[in-house]
Amino acid sequence: MAIRVMHFGLGPIGCAVARQVANRRDFKIVGGIDVDPAKVGQDVGDVIGLERKVRAKVAADAAAALETLKPDIVVLCTQSSLSRVLPQIETILAAKVPIVSTTEELAYPTSVNRKWARRIDALAQEAGVAVLGTGVNPGFVMDALPITLTGVCERVDALEIDRIQDARTRRLPFQLKIGAGLTPEQFLEKVESGSVRHVGLAESISMIADAMGWKLEYITDDIAPKIASKPVSSEFLTVKRGQVCGIIQDGIGYISGQPLIKLHMEAYLGAPESYDAVRVTGSPNLSMKIVGGVAGDVATASIVVNSIPKVLVAMPGLRTMRDLPIPSYFGGKLLSG
């Protein structure tokens, strides 16, 4: 039997996930949910840009759609903030349906959002289903991947992870989220309001620390603008010399006053090289570099889809990438004979 999937949120990432689900064996899209009136009532295939219909409509009323369609799992791709998606999660769990979500703050509980994480965990256990927050970052490159690498170490003293991206290849909402096209003054104002920043460094640091058995004293998360030294353009916008072309962000976890977990991220239009790198100081020392980097949008959609079968058999409650088996591509059930 195919896994019946409902897609809650059909923005750029939600659509990317749905396209993969539509094109993979052993999945079936049964419906979509979105607040955009232009999408409501449309066939999901039309909304996500397929050349065929999937015979499943987009609805506005999540509770009614869940009751009628009875999906096996909901893919939730709406917002980054855990407090803002909580009502949506409550609605899904009231229908006793498991969830895979791209909500960054759901990836791992931190001191800021722990009260909401505890509520979700309790509701999921009551419903008898699992909830997972995942993505490429947080969810893999800056947490699950380095954690997995330390599996061959007899001792770990410190970890450093770098993620450098040429943001010209990313979707428009991402380019806006890193401040591309703003003046330096506008950038700082939006950082202060929280509308320009990468969400997830604190979650990744917390996940790594807990995996290592380390008790963090505190976490810092510093943001600075990357200023264009010459004009640079993407498909969506043009940045003038002196404007902001992206973001530089550093998250650091401290123990006994020492920076033992360092996450460094640069995402800007025109970066000369994209790559992801992990350095583990310990026994043995390890160093890994993914040339070209992990493609953010494709990888985010992929890890969500590949996590669906694992969430369906996971223990009830709020799960993390630490709890689940090592993520792997899922192309469908193996055919016998």
N, C-alpha and C positions, 0 to 999 in steps of 0.2 A: 504493500500500500504506500502511495506517495505521502510525503509529509505535507500537511495542509498549513500554509503560511499566510498570515495576514500582515500587511505592511501599514504601520501606523506612522505617518509622516512621509510625504512624497516630495521632499525637496531634492537637491542634487544627490546627496548621499543615499537617501531613501530610495530614489529611483535607480541608482547604481546597484544597490542591493537587490532590488526587485528584478532588474534585468538579468542578473546572475541566476536568481532563483528560477526565473522563467525559462532559462536556457540550460538548466542542469537537470539531469535525470533524478527521479525519485522525489521531486518537489512539485507542489501544486499551489499556485496563488489562488486563494479563495476570496480575497477582498482587500480593499485599501481604506484607510481613514485619513482625512486631511481637512483642515479648516478653510482651505481656499475654495470659494464658491465655484470658480472656473473648473475645478477638478471634480467636484462632487457630482455624481451621476455618470461620470465618464467611465469607460472601460479602462482598467489599470494598464492594459497594453498600450492604449493610446497615450495615456499620461506619461508613461516611462519611455516612450519613443520606440516601441517595438513596431515591426512591420506587420504585426498580426494582433488580433484581439486574444485576450486570455479568458474571456467570458467571466470576468469578475469586476464588480463595480466599486467605485470609490464612494464611501459614505461619510457623513459628517458626524453621526451619532455613534460613538464608539461602543457604548454599552449595548445598544440595539443590534449593531453589526456582530458583536461577539456572541450575543445570545442566538442570533439567527444562523450564523455561519459556522460556529463551533470549530475554530482553527485548532491545530495541534500546538502552534507556537505563534507569538507575535514578535515581529521585528520593529522595535521602537526607535525612530530616528527623528527626533524633534528638536530638543534643546540640549545645551551643555550643563545647565544648572540642575542639580538633583532636587532642590526644593521646588523648582518650577515644573518638573516632570512628575513629581510625586502624585498629583491627582490622576494623571494618565496611568501611572503604574497601579494605583489603587483600583481604578476601573478594570484594568486587565486582570489583576489578581482576584477581584471579586467574581470574575468568570472562571477562575481556577485554570488559567492558561499561562504556561511558562513564557519567559521573555528573554530575548537577546537585544541589547540596546547599545547605541553609539554614544549615549550620554557620558561625557568624560568623567564627571564627578561620581558616577556609579561604578567606575572601574575598580576603585579601592577606597574604603572608608578612611577619612582623615578626621582630625579633631573638629574641623569646621562643619562637616556634614554627617558626623557620626549618628546624631539623633535620628535623621531621616533614614540612614542606612539600617539602623536597628529596627525601625518601623517596617521597612520593606522586607527585612529578613523575617520578622515575625509574621507578616501577612503572607509571605511566600510559604513559610512552613505550615501555616494554617491551611493554605490552599493546596499543599502537597506538591508544589512545583518549584522549579529553580528559576532564578533571575541572574543574568550575567550582563555586566557592562564590559564592552571590549572595543577594539579598534586597532589601528596601527600604532597610535601614540596618543593616549596611553593604551595599553593592551598588548603590545608586542615589542617594538623596537627599543624602548627605553626602560622596559621592565621584564616582561616574560623572556625575551631573548637573553639579556645578560644573566638573569637568574638561572636559566638553563645552562649557560656556559659554565657557571660556577659548580655544576654537578661533577666536574672532573678535578676539583680542587680539594686539597687536604686542609688548606687554610686560605681565608680571604681577609685581606687587610683594608682594601679600599676598591671602589669602582668608579670609573669615569665613562660617561657615554656622550658622544657627540652626534648631533643630527643637523646636517647642513643641507638646505634645499634651495634650488632655483625655483622660486614660487611662480614663475611665468607659466609653468605647466599645470598649476593647480586651478581649481574652480574659483569663480569670482568671489563667493562668500569668504573663502579662505584668504584671498588677497586683501579683502577689506578688513578681515579680522586681524591681519598683521600690520595694518595701518598704511598700506601702499597708497601713495598719492596725497597723503596728508602733509601739512607743514609740521616742523618739529614741535611747534606750540600746540597744534591740534592733536598731535600724537600723544603728548603728555597729558592733555585734558582727557582723552579717551582712555588712556591707561588708568587714570585716576577714577574714572567712572566704571571701569571694568569691561568696556566694550572692545578694547584692543588688548589682547593677551592670548597666549596659548594656555588652554585649560588642561591640566593633567600632570604637571611636573611634581606637585606635592603628592598626588596619588601614586605616581610611579616610584618616587623615593620611599614612600611608606611601604609599598609592596616589596621593594627590594630589601629594606631594613628588616621587615618581619620575616622574609624568607631566610635572611642571614642570621636571624635570632638576635638582632641588635635593637637596643632601646634608644631611640633618637631623643636628644635634648630639644632640638628645634630644627625647623626648616626655613630657609630663606628662598625667596622667589623674586629675582631682580629683572627688570625689563628696561631696555634701551632701544632707541631707534637706529636703524641702519640708514644712513643718509646717502642718496645717490650722488656719485661724483660726476655723472654724465646722464643725459636723458636715457630712459629705458622704458620699453613698452611690452605689454602682454596683449593677448587677444582682447582683453576687456578694458584696459586703461593704460594711460601714458603718465610716466613720472618724470618731472622736470629735474634738472640738476639742482641740488639743494633741498629737494623734497624728500620725504621718507619713502624708501623703496621696500621696507620690511622691518623685521623685528629681530633683536638679539635678546635671548632670555636665558638666565642661569638659575637653576634650582640646586640647592645644596643642603644635604642632611648632615647635621653635626652630632658627634658623640664626644663627650669630655672636651669640648671646645675644638675638636678636630673635624675638618671637612672630609668625611669618609665616603660620601656618595655625591658625585658631581654630575649634574646633567646640564649640558650646554647645547642650546638650539639656536640656529640662525636660519631664518626663512625670509628670503628677499628676492625681488625681481633682479635677475642678472647675476646671481651667484655663479662664479666660474666653474665650480665643481660641486656636484651633489653627492653626498655619501653619508653612511651611518657607520659609526665606529664604537667599539667597546674595548675598554682596557681594564683588566682585572689585575690588581696587585695582590700577590699572595704566593701560594705554592701549589702548582706552578703559576708564574705570571702568564697571562693570556692577552693577546691582542688580535682583534678582528676588525676588518673594514669591508663594508659592502659598497663596492664601487658603483656609482650612479644612484645609490640610496634605494630605499624601499618606496616605491611609488605610492604616495599617500592616499589618493582617492581610490584607486583600484585595490590597494591592499586593505583599506578600511572595509570596503564592501566584501572583499574575499574572506577576511577573517570572521566577519559576522556570519556569512553563509556557512563557512566551514565549521563554525562553532555550534550550529543548530543541532546536529545529531548528538553532540556531547551534552548539551543542555537538557535535551529530552530525557536522558538517562542519569542526569546528575542528582545528587541528594537535594531535597527541598531546602529552600532558603536562598539568601543572597550569596551567590558564588562569585569567585574571581578567577583570573587566569592562573593563579597559583593553585587553585583547587582542582582544576580540570586536567585531563591528560594533555600531553604535549600537543599543541594544535597541528593539524595536518589538513591537506587538501581532501575534500570529500566530493567524489565524482558520482556517487550513487552506490547502492548496494552491489556487491559482487554477484555476478550471475553464475549460477551453478551449472555444471555440465558443460 
